[in-house]
Amino acid sequence: MLSKTRGIVLHSIPYNDTRYIIYIYTETFGRISCLASRAKGKKNTVSKALFMPLSVIEMEIDRPPRRDFCYIQETKLCYPLSRLFTDPMKNALALFLAEVLFRTIKESEPDSRLFDYLYRSICILEDTDRGVANFHLVFLLHLLSYLGIFPNIDSYRENRYFDMRNGVFTDSLPSHKHYLDRDESLVFSRLFRISYENMSLYDFSRRDRVNILNRIITYYRLHLPEIPEIRSLPILQVLFD
């Protein structure tokens, strides 16, 4: 059955000599896996250029019952992302965030709030010139609420420790190693005030930004233990050096 939906490209890999597998988070169906032709020429209505990480596309797909893959029939861009793919910093951010989403979003059920958040964030990354170096921090921190693992920030009090495993601030030192000391906990509690609107006001050193990102990724992996190592992370860190 043919269906139309908007989707955000997470990852693509060759399937065989004639097709790609495209992993897409869609507005209508949640995460899906699609097969797209690798053929070139006028007869191919699906361009590989449309499947860059974080591309926002509108597509017509065939979803056969009891099949692992959908088949993309036609597709077009919903929002042009020329700067996202030509600016080295924005392109590195797109690759990194697409990999994080590919590793974290496994649900096949649609979530309109999550899709709207992703769509809005991608448009902001394309259009903004201010605070780009902090964009990924904002994106990852606010994504936590959509994944159901947002920490209890209201539990912060002066001189408390942040228990990363349980997502709360506590008076006593946790019995495990996954916690932030009192100074780090203060910084972490304040960090959740950052947003796309004010991210240009946060002036982190390269070292601080790397440390913050590593802490956020650690939190993700503690609460979503199936996440493997993020391979694009070292590339992102070098770019901001």
C-alpha positions as CSV (number, residue, x, y, z in Angstrom):
1,M,0.0,0.0,0.0
2,L,1.3,3.4,-1.0
3,S,1.6,6.1,1.8
4,K,3.0,9.6,2.0
5,T,4.9,10.9,5.0
6,R,7.6,13.3,6.0
7,G,10.8,11.7,7.3
8,I,14.2,12.6,8.8
9,V,17.2,10.6,7.4
10,L,19.3,8.9,10.2
11,H,21.6,6.6,8.3
12,S,22.1,4.9,4.9
13,I,24.2,1.9,3.9
14,P,24.5,-0.1,0.7
15,Y,22.2,-3.2,0.7
16,N,23.4,-4.8,-2.5
17,D,24.5,-3.7,-6.0
18,T,21.2,-2.2,-6.8
19,R,19.7,-0.8,-3.6
20,Y,20.5,1.2,-0.4
21,I,19.0,0.7,3.0
22,I,17.8,4.0,4.4
23,Y,16.9,4.3,8.1
24,I,14.4,7.1,8.5
25,Y,12.4,8.5,11.4
26,T,9.0,9.3,9.9
27,E,6.1,11.5,11.1
28,T,3.5,8.8,10.4
29,F,5.2,5.5,11.1
30,G,8.0,6.2,13.5
31,R,11.4,4.6,12.6
32,I,11.4,2.6,9.4
33,S,13.9,0.9,7.1
34,C,13.5,1.6,3.4
35,L,15.1,0.2,0.3
36,A,16.0,2.8,-2.4
37,S,17.4,2.2,-5.8
38,R,21.1,2.9,-6.5
39,A,20.5,3.2,-10.2
40,K,21.3,6.4,-12.0
41,G,19.5,8.2,-14.7
42,K,16.2,9.8,-15.5
43,K,14.2,6.8,-14.6
44,N,15.3,6.8,-11.0
45,T,12.9,9.0,-9.1
46,V,14.9,8.7,-5.9
47,S,18.2,10.7,-5.6
48,K,20.9,9.5,-3.2
49,A,21.7,13.1,-2.6
50,L,18.4,13.4,-0.7
51,F,19.6,10.9,1.9
52,M,22.3,12.9,3.6
53,P,22.2,12.6,7.4
54,L,19.4,14.8,8.9
55,S,17.8,15.5,5.5
56,V,14.1,16.3,5.9
57,I,12.2,14.7,3.1
58,E,8.6,14.0,1.9
59,M,8.3,10.6,0.4
60,E,5.9,8.1,-1.0
61,I,6.6,4.6,0.2
62,D,5.2,1.1,-0.4
63,R,4.8,-0.8,2.9
64,P,4.1,-4.4,2.1
65,P,2.6,-6.4,5.1
66,R,4.9,-8.7,7.0
67,R,8.1,-7.3,5.3
68,D,11.1,-5.9,7.0
69,F,11.6,-3.1,4.5
70,C,9.5,-0.3,2.9
71,Y,10.2,0.7,-0.7
72,I,10.7,4.4,-1.6
73,Q,8.9,5.3,-4.7
74,E,9.3,9.1,-4.8
75,T,10.9,11.7,-2.6
76,K,11.6,15.4,-2.4
77,L,13.1,17.8,0.1
78,C,10.8,19.4,2.7
79,Y,13.4,22.0,3.8
80,P,16.5,22.8,1.8
81,L,19.7,22.3,3.9
82,S,22.4,23.8,1.7
83,R,24.4,25.2,4.6
84,L,24.1,22.1,6.7
85,F,25.9,20.1,4.1
86,T,28.5,22.7,3.0
87,D,29.6,24.3,6.2
88,P,32.2,22.0,7.8
89,M,31.1,22.7,11.4
90,K,27.4,22.2,10.7
91,N,28.1,19.1,8.6
92,A,30.1,17.6,11.4
93,L,27.2,18.3,13.8
94,A,24.7,16.8,11.4
95,L,26.8,13.6,11.1
96,F,27.2,13.3,14.9
97,L,23.5,14.0,15.8
98,A,22.2,11.7,13.1
99,E,24.4,8.9,14.5
100,V,23.1,9.6,18.0
101,L,19.5,9.5,16.8
102,F,20.2,6.3,14.8
103,R,21.5,4.7,18.0
104,T,18.8,6.0,20.4
105,I,15.5,6.0,18.4
106,K,14.4,2.4,18.0
107,E,10.6,2.8,18.3
108,S,8.5,1.9,15.3
109,E,5.5,3.8,16.8
110,P,5.1,7.5,15.7
111,D,5.7,10.3,18.1
112,S,4.5,13.7,16.8
113,R,6.2,15.6,19.6
114,L,9.6,14.0,18.9
115,F,9.3,14.5,15.2
116,D,8.4,18.2,15.6
117,Y,11.3,18.7,17.9
118,L,13.7,17.1,15.4
119,Y,12.3,19.0,12.5
120,R,12.5,22.4,14.4
121,S,16.0,21.7,15.6
122,I,17.3,20.8,12.1
123,C,15.8,24.0,10.7
124,I,17.4,26.1,13.4
125,L,20.8,24.4,12.7
126,E,20.5,25.3,9.0
127,D,19.5,28.9,9.6
128,T,21.4,30.0,12.7
129,D,24.8,31.7,12.8
130,R,25.0,32.3,16.5
131,G,26.0,29.8,19.2
132,V,26.5,26.9,16.7
133,A,29.3,25.5,18.8
134,N,26.8,24.9,21.6
135,F,24.0,23.6,19.3
136,H,24.7,19.9,20.0
137,L,24.6,20.4,23.8
138,V,21.2,22.0,23.6
139,F,19.9,19.3,21.2
140,L,21.1,16.4,23.4
141,L,19.9,17.9,26.7
142,H,16.4,18.6,25.4
143,L,16.2,15.3,23.6
144,L,16.4,13.5,26.9
145,S,12.8,14.4,27.7
146,Y,11.5,12.9,24.5
147,L,13.4,9.7,25.2
148,G,11.9,9.5,28.7
149,I,15.2,9.8,30.6
150,F,15.2,13.4,31.6
151,P,16.9,13.9,35.0
152,N,15.1,15.3,38.0
153,I,16.6,18.8,37.9
154,D,14.2,20.0,40.6
155,S,16.0,17.8,43.1
156,Y,19.1,20.0,43.0
157,R,20.2,21.7,46.3
158,E,23.4,23.4,47.1
159,N,26.3,21.0,47.7
160,R,24.5,18.0,46.4
161,Y,25.9,15.3,44.1
162,F,24.4,14.3,40.8
163,D,23.7,10.6,40.7
164,M,24.0,9.9,36.9
165,R,22.7,6.4,37.2
166,N,19.5,7.3,39.0
167,G,19.1,10.8,37.4
168,V,18.7,12.7,40.7
169,F,20.7,15.0,42.9
170,T,21.5,13.6,46.4
171,D,23.0,14.7,49.6
172,S,25.1,11.6,50.1
173,L,27.9,10.3,47.9
174,P,26.6,7.6,45.6
175,S,28.0,4.1,46.2
176,H,28.9,3.7,42.5
177,K,31.3,5.7,40.3
178,H,28.8,7.4,38.0
179,Y,28.2,10.7,39.7
180,L,29.3,14.3,39.4
181,D,31.1,16.1,42.3
182,R,29.5,19.1,43.9
183,D,31.1,21.7,41.6
184,E,30.2,19.7,38.5
185,S,26.7,19.1,39.8
186,L,26.2,22.8,40.2
187,V,27.3,23.4,36.6
188,F,25.2,20.6,35.3
189,S,22.0,21.8,37.1
190,R,22.5,25.3,35.5
191,L,23.3,23.8,32.1
192,F,19.6,22.8,31.6
193,R,18.8,26.5,31.3
194,I,20.5,26.6,27.9
195,S,18.2,26.8,24.8
196,Y,18.4,27.5,21.1
197,E,17.4,31.1,21.9
198,N,20.2,31.8,24.4
199,M,23.0,29.3,23.4
200,S,25.1,32.1,21.9
201,L,25.4,33.6,25.5
202,Y,27.2,30.5,26.8
203,D,31.0,30.9,26.4
204,F,32.6,27.5,27.1
205,S,36.3,26.8,26.6
206,R,37.1,23.9,24.3
207,R,38.0,21.7,27.3
208,D,34.8,22.5,29.1
209,R,32.7,21.8,26.1
210,V,34.3,18.5,25.5
211,N,33.9,17.6,29.2
212,I,30.2,18.5,29.2
213,L,29.6,16.5,26.0
214,N,31.4,13.5,27.4
215,R,29.2,13.7,30.6
216,I,26.0,13.9,28.5
217,I,27.0,10.9,26.4
218,T,27.9,9.0,29.5
219,Y,24.4,9.8,30.9
220,Y,22.8,8.6,27.6
221,R,24.8,5.3,27.7
222,L,23.9,4.7,31.4
223,H,20.2,5.0,30.7
224,L,20.2,3.5,27.2
225,P,22.9,0.8,27.7
226,E,22.4,-0.7,24.2
227,I,24.0,2.4,22.7
228,P,27.5,1.5,21.3
229,E,30.4,3.9,21.0
230,I,29.5,7.0,19.0
231,R,32.1,6.8,16.2
232,S,31.7,10.4,15.0
233,L,32.4,11.9,18.5
234,P,36.2,12.2,18.1
235,I,35.7,14.0,14.8
236,L,33.4,16.5,16.4
237,Q,35.8,17.1,19.2
238,V,38.7,17.7,16.9
239,L,36.6,20.2,14.9
240,F,36.0,22.4,17.9
241,D,39.7,22.3,19.0
